Amino acid sequence: MDLFRKLFRFCLIYGPGRAFVKAVGRTRWTLRLKLVLSPFKRSDKFIAVVGCGQFAFSTIAFFLTKRHGECIKVALDIDEKAVNTFSACYGADVVLTNPASKFLLPDVKLVYVASNHASHTDYALRCLDAGIDVYIEKPICVSREQYEALRVAILKAQSKVYFGYNRPFSAAVKELKKHIKPTAFTLNCVVMGHLIPEDHWYREPAEGTRVCGNLGHWIDLSWHLLNCAGGVRFLDILIAYSNIETPDDNISVVLTSDRGDLITLTLTAREEPFEGISETIIFQQDGLFVKVDDFRRASFQLGHKKFNRRYWPKDVGHQKAVSQPFDGDTRNVSEVLCSTELMLEIMEMVRANKASSRFDIDGKL
Ligand SMILES: NC(=O)c1ccc[n+]([C@@H]2O[C@H](COP(=O)([O-])OP(=O)(O)OC[C@H]3O[C@@H](n4cnc5c(N)ncnc54)[C@H](O)[C@@H]3O)[C@@H](O)[C@H]2O)c1
């Protein structure tokens, strides 16, 4: 009963097509999704997908197939069921289960990496080294060593790199950015995250904590908005832990800047929201007040003018993020590198149960 109620709610939030594919991704029925998503489109198969879990299934491959038809040539995942069902549904020709196998076949022009967090950098390095364009799902790395290797590779690569930090691509944030001014602002983000079991891979020490897994989106969005508002020289970071035993489940991170910005990011995971993750943003600046409710609706106040927006289907920016290689609307490389450094700083603080630190921006951009 709950399953049907959830499916019905998902249809209202994401539209019937995406809700259906999300359900197929969870249950892994094997049916050719091209017949549902893009029955008449023809496409050359030129994409490889590494990591064929729920996100690759219900978001990356969903939007790629809708746009291009059957375009995925290679699917790689260490889990046989995941990769076999993924390729059966999306029509991949080559199915690989060994991370060391050669996934950069001659026809492959673009690779989407959506595996476990610790493996993103290595896969991306292999693509960049071979001169193949790569889309790296968040986080793009989980350690300083990975960060440095990736930064160097990106700067000298001939191929292009795209990042899966998608909140800046959401319609609500795009509208907010039209009105933002180069002055200090207050930003409050409350993220009701998934309840993650103790043994979930997100919690393995090598995977970079929920700071890399979840909070990174919000750190990146904060950094993006700071840049849109003219940039800052340093950020003071304060972290409040609700429970030092599980330091990354229910925490607030406060960022203040040299010019008086105030950003509060709260990740709370005490109860699973019925529809999955739920996010609220409140943004306030001289002459501008914006409230975003779960990327489904938003209200904007510009001076004395007020208007509301509804977003259906819910728009967290996934479609535009996945489409970066085709639309030319891409994330700025140095901005994402810098937001990643900030994320790593906060991850290290959480690991050390540290409460305060300063993040200097000078020289980082
Ligand atoms: N941008 C977003 O809004 C968003 C939302 C959800 C998930 N994600 C990201 O997508 C990625 C996948 O998350 P998910 O929710 O699909 O998790 P998932 O557990 O459903 O899928 C991960 C898949 O990666 C596979 N895998 C693990 N190690 C591998 C390796 N070394 N090589 C190849 N495959 C490997 C697993 O077998 C699994 O099938 C993560 O980076 C996650 O942070 C992004």
The ligand as a MOL file (V3000), in Angstrom:
LIG
                    3D

  0  0  0     0  0            999 V3000
M  V30 BEGIN CTAB
M  V30 COUNTS 44 48 0 0 0
M  V30 BEGIN ATOM
M  V30 1 N 23.5440 14.9550 -7.9600 0
M  V30 2 C 22.6440 14.4100 -7.1700 0
M  V30 3 O 21.6490 15.0550 -6.8160 0
M  V30 4 C 22.8180 12.9890 -6.6960 0
M  V30 5 C 21.7690 12.3070 -6.0760 0
M  V30 6 C 21.9780 10.9880 -5.6880 0
M  V30 7 C 23.2060 10.3820 -5.8740 0
M  V30 8 N 24.2040 11.0970 -6.4660 0 CHG=1
M  V30 9 C 25.5410 10.5030 -6.6480 0
M  V30 10 O 25.4870 9.4470 -7.5960 0
M  V30 11 C 26.4690 8.4740 -7.2710 0
M  V30 12 C 25.8190 7.1150 -7.1240 0
M  V30 13 O 24.8790 7.1790 -6.0740 0
M  V30 14 P 23.6010 6.2260 -6.0510 0
M  V30 15 O 22.5900 6.8800 -5.2150 0
M  V30 16 O 23.2700 5.7900 -7.4190 0 CHG=-1
M  V30 17 O 24.1980 4.9950 -5.2250 0
M  V30 18 P 23.9930 3.4390 -5.5220 0
M  V30 19 O 24.5330 2.7270 -4.3390 0
M  V30 20 O 22.5830 3.1860 -5.9240 0
M  V30 21 O 24.9170 3.1990 -6.7930 0
M  V30 22 C 26.3040 3.1540 -6.7550 0
M  V30 23 C 26.7360 2.0730 -7.7360 0
M  V30 24 O 28.1520 2.1340 -7.8920 0
M  V30 25 C 28.6320 0.7890 -7.9540 0
M  V30 26 N 30.0430 0.7660 -7.6010 0
M  V30 27 C 30.6010 0.7560 -6.3660 0
M  V30 28 N 31.9500 0.7640 -6.4740 0
M  V30 29 C 32.2370 0.7690 -7.8020 0
M  V30 30 C 33.4400 0.8190 -8.5470 0
M  V30 31 N 34.6340 0.8660 -7.9530 0
M  V30 32 N 33.3540 0.8470 -9.8890 0
M  V30 33 C 32.1540 0.8220 -10.5280 0
M  V30 34 N 30.9780 0.8000 -9.8550 0
M  V30 35 C 31.0190 0.7810 -8.5210 0
M  V30 36 C 27.7330 0.0170 -7.0000 0
M  V30 37 O 27.7620 -1.3650 -7.2530 0
M  V30 38 C 26.3790 0.6610 -7.2690 0
M  V30 39 O 25.6740 -0.0260 -8.2700 0
M  V30 40 C 27.1420 8.9710 -5.9960 0
M  V30 41 O 28.2690 9.7040 -6.3350 0
M  V30 42 C 26.1100 9.8990 -5.3910 0
M  V30 43 O 26.6680 10.8800 -4.5510 0
M  V30 44 C 24.0300 12.3670 -6.9030 0
M  V30 END ATOM
M  V30 BEGIN BOND
M  V30 1 1 1 2
M  V30 2 2 2 3
M  V30 3 1 2 4
M  V30 4 1 4 5
M  V30 5 2 4 44
M  V30 6 2 5 6
M  V30 7 1 6 7
M  V30 8 2 7 8
M  V30 9 1 8 9
M  V30 10 1 8 44
M  V30 11 1 9 10
M  V30 12 1 9 42
M  V30 13 1 10 11
M  V30 14 1 11 12
M  V30 15 1 11 40
M  V30 16 1 12 13
M  V30 17 1 13 14
M  V30 18 2 14 15
M  V30 19 1 14 16
M  V30 20 1 14 17
M  V30 21 1 17 18
M  V30 22 2 18 19
M  V30 23 1 18 20
M  V30 24 1 18 21
M  V30 25 1 21 22
M  V30 26 1 22 23
M  V30 27 1 23 24
M  V30 28 1 23 38
M  V30 29 1 24 25
M  V30 30 1 25 26
M  V30 31 1 25 36
M  V30 32 1 26 27
M  V30 33 1 26 35
M  V30 34 2 27 28
M  V30 35 1 28 29
M  V30 36 1 29 30
M  V30 37 2 29 35
M  V30 38 1 30 31
M  V30 39 2 30 32
M  V30 40 1 32 33
M  V30 41 2 33 34
M  V30 42 1 34 35
M  V30 43 1 36 37
M  V30 44 1 36 38
M  V30 45 1 38 39
M  V30 46 1 40 41
M  V30 47 1 40 42
M  V30 48 1 42 43
M  V30 END BOND
M  V30 END CTAB
M  END
